[in-house]
C-alpha cells in the first residue's frame, strides 16, 4: 500500500529514507523508493513514525495511514539557514532569530547602507544535546503555514534567542557562519520608532515572498498548490519546462504563501560591497539590489526612513508623516489597501511618489493574516482573451498605470535589450550628459 512520500525543503523526492512505524499493534520498517514513495502493508490508523537518513535531520511524527490519501513526510537537509521573526519591526522592538545548522554557528548583525557596518557580534550558538541546533519542518505543504522553527524544543525561556532592533532604521542583515565554512545571511527590516525624515523608502518584501520557493512553492513554481508527487527531475516533470503552451497562471485560486520561511534568494555574500556586480538570477531584483539603492541614497546625502511594504499595508507607515515615498527595483505585488491608499495620498493630499523600479504594482495580494498572503494572479489565458495581458492588478482593480503612469509589457522580456533615448532634451536627462 502507498503510505506517502518523503521530500526535502524544495519538495524534491528523497530516496532510501529509513522509516519505522509504531502502534499498539506492533512495529514495521521500510525505506522510501527512488520516487520518494513509501510503501508498506500495514492496517489503516494512527502511527508514531521515525524518519532518518544521513545528510538530513531525523524526526518523529504522529500521522494517520489512510488508503488513497498519501501522507507527505518532509525532511530538512543539513545546511545553514535562518530568518528573524518577525521579519519586520520598529526600532526598540524584538525579533527572534531562528537558525537551522548541523553544527555550532556564529551570528553577527550588520546594517547595509553605503557600507556594510557591523552592529554587533551576537556570539556563537551551540547546545549540549546532539544536533540541537538542527530544526524540523512541518509535514505537508508548509509554504502555506510557515516552517515554525523554534517551536519544538525551545520551551525553556533561557533558550529563546531575541535581538532588539537598533537605530537608525534601515536594512539590517544577520550573517551566520560555521567553522566548517557554511555561510548564510538573512535580512531584517527595521522601521523608525517615530518618523525622522521627509523621505520614506519601502523594502519590496512582498515581492521577496512571492519569489521565495522555500518549501517547494512560490508564485512562479507550483503557484496554485504543490503537486501530489514530489519532484525527481524538474525538466521532465514541471509543466513550466514540458508544455510549449505553458502559462504561469492557469487557474483562479492560489494557495497562500507564508512569510515565515527562510529566503535563500536574499543571501548577500560575506565580502559583497555595493560597487560589485550583482551575481545570480534572483539577487538582481530583490534585497541585494535594493541595498544598492540605499547605499546610493546615503552616498548622495538623501536621509530616509525605511519600512517594509507590509508596514504600509498594516498602517505602521503613516503616509501623512512624509513628503515623499520611494519604491524601487521590483515592487511587483501590492494589496489594494496599499495601492489605493498611496493613490489617494498622491492625488488628493499632495504626496510625492518616486518609482525607481520595473514591473511595479502589477498584481494584487490579499492577506489572510498579517504574515500570510494570497496572490491574485487570475487565469492568464482568460486575461489575454479579455485584453488585460499586461496588468494582473487590472483583473480585480485597475491598471497600475493610473498611479505609476507606466505599465509592464512583455516587449523585450528576457532579452537584456538596451534602451534608446528618443528625446535627450527631456528634463529627466538634465545634467547627465546624455
N, C-alpha and C positions, 0 to 999 in steps of 0.2 A: 504494500500500500504506500502511496505517496503521502508522506507526512508533511513535508515542507521543503524549503530551500534555505541555504546559507549564503550570505553575501557580505561584502565589506562596505565601507563608508561611501564607495562610489556605486553601489549596487552592482558590483561585479561578482560573479559566482566564485565561491571558494571551494575547491575540491579537497577531499581527504581530511575533512574536519572530523575528529572523533567525538561522537555524541553518546551519552549514557542517559537512558530514560528510566526513571524510577517511579513506582507507585506502590500502593499497598499490596498489589498482586505480584510484584517481582521487579526485576531489573533486566534491561535489554541494552545491547550495544550495537552501534552501526557507524558507518562513515559516509560522508557526503560523496556523491559521484562527481564526474567531470563537469556536469552542468550545475553543480551546487545542490542538486536534489537529494533529499533524504528519504530513503525507502525502508520501511520496517513493518513487519506483520505483527501489530500489537492491537489490543482492543481499544476502541474509542474511549476517551475520558481524559482526566487531568493527570499530568505528569510533571515531575521535577526533572529538568533536563540540564545536564552539564556538558558544556562545549569546550574543546581545547584543540589548539593547533599551534605549533611553533611559528613565531612571527606575528601572532595575533594575541589580544588579550582574552583569556578564558573568562567564562562567566556561567552562572547558574540562573535558570529562569523557570517559572511555573507557567505551563501552557496547556491547552486542550487539544488533543488529537481528534480531529473531526473529518470523516471521509468527504472528499470533494471540496475541502477548504484548506489548501496547503498553507502552513504557517511560515512566516518569513522571519528566520533567525538572522540577526545582524551582529557581526563581529567588527572590532576596530583594530586596524593594523598597528604594529609597533612603529610609531613615528612621533614627531614632536608637533603638537597643535595647541591652539589656545584661543581664547576670546575673553573680553571683560563682560561682566553682566551687572547692570545694564551697559549696553554699548555706547549710550549717550547720557551724559549727566551735566549738571552745572557745577561750577567751582564750589568746593566745600562738600559736595555730595560724594558718596562712596560707591564703588563698584567692586565686585568680587572677581578676581582673575581665576579663570577656570582653564587649567592646563592639563594636557594629556602627554605623558612622557614615559618611556620604558626605563628611564634612568634618572638620576638626580639632574636637576637643571638650575641654571642661574637666570634670574629675571632682572631686567633693567627697564626704566621708564625714560622716554625721550619726548621732547617737543619738536615737531617738524615744522620749521619755518624757513627762513633763509638758510640757516644751518640746522643740523640735527643736534639738538642740545640735550646733553644728559641731565635729567632732572634728579634722578635718584637710583641708586643701586638697591634693589629690593631684596637681594640676597639669594642664597642657594636653598633649594627646596628638595627635600627627601623625606623618607619616613622609615620607621623601624620595621614595619611589615614588608614582606617581599612584594615587589612591584606595586607598591601602594600609591605610586604617582600615575598609575595607568587608570584611565577612565573606561566606562562602558557606555553604550548607546542603547536606547530602547529598541525593541524589535519592531518590525513593520516599517511603515513609511514615516520616519521621524522628521522628514522635511516639513511636515505639517505641524508638528508639535514642538520641535526643538530637541536638542541632544540631551538636555537635562544633566549636564555634568555637575559634579559636586553634590549631587542629590543623594547618592548612596555612599555611606562610609564617612560622612562629614557631620555626624550628629554632635560631636564634641565642639562647643563654641571655640575652644582654643585652636581648633584646626581650620577655622574659617580664614579665608585669605582675601582681605579687603584692602583697598587703596583709596585714599581720599584725593579727589580731583584737585590739582593745584591751579593757581592763577599764573599767567593770564589764560583766557580762553584760547582754544586752538586745536590743531590736530596733534594728538599725542599717540605715541606708539610704544607698546611693550615689545621688548626684544628678549627672546628666550634662547638659550644655547646649552648644550651638554658637553661633557668632557670628551665624548667620542666624536664631536663635530656636528651633531644635529643642530639645526637653526630654524627658528620660526619667529615671525613678528606679526603683530595684530593691532589695528587702530582703535583709538578711544577718542570720542568726540566730546570735548569739554566746552560747554557754553558759559557765558558770563553769569555770575550770580545776579548782577544787575547791569543794564546797558552802560557801556563806557564810551562808545564811539558812534559816529553817524552812519557807518557802513556795516551792514550785516552780510556775512558770507555763508552760503549753505554748502554743507557736505552732501553729496548725492548718495546718501546711504540707502535710499530705497532702490536705486539702480544697483548698488552693490549687492543687495539681497536678491534682486531679480536675476542677476548673473551668477549667483553663488550656487553651484551644483553639489555642495557637500550633502551627502545622503542619497545622491542619485537623481535629484531633480533640481532644475532651475526653470526659469521661464523660457529656456532655449533647448533643454533636453528633458524629455518626458514632462512637458509643461502641464498637461492636464492631470496626469497621475502616473505612478510607477506602473510599468507593465507587470503582468503576473509572474514572469520568469526573469531572474537576474541575467545580466549581460555576460556573455563569454567573449564575443568579438563584435564590437560596435559597428564595424564596417559591413558586417554580414547581417546584422540584426536590426539596427535602428533605421526607421523609415527616412530619417534625415539623409542617409547615405545610399539607401537601396531603391528609393522611389523617385524616378525622374520628374514626377509631377508633384513632388512633396511641397506642402506649405507648412510653415511652422505652427500655425494656429488653425486647427480644423474643427474645433468644437466651440460651444458657447460657455461651457462650465469648466473651471480650472480649480484644482485643489489648492488649498492655502500653502503659503511659504512662510516658515518661521524665521525670524531674525536670530533666534538662539542657535546658531551654528557657526563653527569656525569658518573664516574666509581665506582660504588658501590663495585666492586670486588677488588678495590685497597685500601680500607679503612684500615688504621693502627690504632688499638685501642689506647686509650689515654695513658694507662700505659704500652704499649708494649716496650720491650727492645730487642736488637739483640740476647741476650743469652736465650730468652724464645722460647719454641717450637712454630712453626707457626700453628695457628688454622684455620680450614676452608678448603674447597675444592679448592678454587681459589687462595688463598693467597700464596700457596706454590710454585708458579711458575711465579708470576708476581712481581709488585713493592715491596710488603713487603718482598719477598725472595731476590730480588736484593739489598735491603737495607742491608741485612746481609753480602753480598759480599763487599759492600762499607765499612761497619764497619770493616770487616776483613782486607781490604787493608790499612785502616788508622791505625789499631792496629799494623800491621806488617811494617809500615813505607813506604808504596808504595804511593807516591804522584801521583795524577791523575787529568786530566781534564774530565769533564762529558758532554756528549752530548746525545741528542735524536737520535734514528735511523733516524727519519725524517730529522734531520740536516745533517746526512750523505747523504741522498738522495738529498737534495736541495743544497748541496755544502757548507753549513756553516762550516762543518768539512772538512778541507783540510788534507787528509791523509799524505801528504808530510811534514806536520809540526810535525809529530810524528814518533817515532821509533816503537811503539807497539800499537796495537788496541786490546782491551779486550771486548769480548762479553760473556754473562753469562746467566745462568738459563734456559731461554726458548726463544731464538731469532728465532722463527719459520717462520716468514714472512718477506721477503726482496723483494725489487724491483730489476729488472735486472741491473739497474744503480748501485745500491749498491753492488750487487754480483760481477759483472764484474770489477767494479772499485777497490774493495778490492783485487780481484784475481790478477789483473794486478799489483797493488801496492806490493803484496807479491811476485809474481813470477818474476817480471821484475825490481822492484825498491828497493828490499831488506826489505820491510816492514815485521813486525812480527805480526802474528795473534794468540792471545790466546783465545781458545774456551773452556769455563768452563760451558757449558750448555748441554742440550739434545734436540733432535728433532729440531735442528737448520737449518735455511735456507731451510726449507722443501717445501716452497710454494712461488710462485711469487705473488706480489701485484703490481697493476698499479694505479697511482694517476691520477684521473680525474681533480683535482685541488690540491693545497698544503695541504688541510685538508680533503680530501675525497679519499677513496681508494676502488678499486675493487679487490677481491681475486680471483686468477686464479686457482681454485681448479680442474677444469676439471671434467669429468664424471668418478667416481671411478670404476664403473663396466667396463668401456672401458679401463681404465688404467690397471686394474688387468688382463684383457684379453690380453693386449699387453705386460705384464710382467714388468710394471713400478709401482708396487703397493706401494713401499716404498716412492718414491720421487714424490711429485707433482711438484717440480721445474723442474724435467726432462721432464714433459709433454710438456713444451714450450721452455725449455733451455737445461740444462744438469743436471746430478746428482750433488748435493751439495758435494758429496764425492770428486769431483775434486778440491775443495778448502779445505774442512774440513778433508778429509781423512777417514771419517766415514759417515754413513747414518742411519736414523731411520729405525727400523724394528718393526714388531708387536710382536716379541717374548717377552713374559713376560709382555706385557702391562696390566695394571690394576691389577697386581698380587702382587705388592710390593716384588717381589722375590729378594733375595740378590745376590750380585756379588761374584764370586770365583776368587781368584788370581791364575793364572796359571804359572806366572813367577815372583817370588818375587825379582829376581836379576835385573829386568828391572830398568833403570835409573829413571823412574818416581817414584819409591818407595824408592829411596835413602834417608836415614835419617829419614824415617817414622817408622822404627821398624817393618815393615810388614814381 
